[in-house]
Amino acid sequence: MTGLLALIVTGGFAALIATVHAGAGGMGFWAGVVAATLLAAWLVQRLGDAPEQGLAALAAPLAFGATVLALWEVLVLGLSVPMVLLPAPSAIAARFWLAAPMLWSDFAQTFLKAVLSGYVIGCGAGFALALVADRLPFLRRGLLPLGNLVAALPVVGIAPILVMWFGFDWQSKAAVVVAMTFFPMLVNTVAGLAAAGALERDLMRSYAASPGQTLWLLKLPAALPFIFTALKVNAPLALIGAIVAEFFGSPTQGMGFRITTEAAKLALDLVWAEIVVAAVAGSAFYGLVALAERAATFWHPSVRP
């Protein structure tokens, strides 16, 4: 039944898109849009109520996303929305195909260079300092309030300063990413290292465990959920920071640079193509961290089914 309903919804939206591309319209067309939307909502609800096992868990979000894209296409073309306000998905896809080499160059400049390097340095430095702070209570008491203060600094405030310090290439964007990811990792790791219970710590002392053994066997396993929470929070945060930093100075490539320059030219289809690249990259990055979390913390109650 669900498969038949999916075929009906897909065929209905395909017919509506073909109709609107042909320039047809009228009351019958809009009645079809309403009917297809209601059927799609029912389909998404049925898929969401189904057991979430394996790839079946992706059925509801994929159906919802496809419905949004189809409605976007139909409404933009059916209502003759100007390109400078909101391009249709078909126009974005066409521009994406034509500008694929440039989009890849921007992706490599922003994500592969600035985001990944800044993410590794920022998270690694925050984790290392948290290990030191765990051994030195006075450092922990002094760093955590400072970390909360720095984490609240707006990226639009620190990005121009770091661009002036490190230049206009990807190094300054990586510095922004380091500043944005360092303190979330520090705060979460310090909290995670303190999460081990007093009974477990007393047991390790009764076994005459060294500080290194206590850290490796007790504190780090207890801190893993906190560490992966910071890693997941920092994944999209790093991409946002790098893109915003490119607004304040960049060479002639990069996602943020392309968004600002093409928006000034009213080339909104290319701007949306860059947004799609950023959204896919950020989602994939987050997904990889989440998969790593499931593999590393399979024993934790939050991961076990």
RAGI-V677017 format. One record per helix or strand of 2 or more residues. SS is the DSSP state (~ for helix, > for strand). FROM is the first residue (numbers start at 1). LEN is the number of residues. If there is no record, write none. Layout:
BEGIN
ss-><SS/SS>
from-><FROM/FROM>
len-><LEN/LEN>
END
This chain:
BEGIN
ss-><~/~/~/~/~/~/~/~/~/~/~/~>
from-><2/27/54/89/100/137/155/170/198/211/255/268>
len-><20/23/25/10/36/15/12/24/9/36/10/29>
END
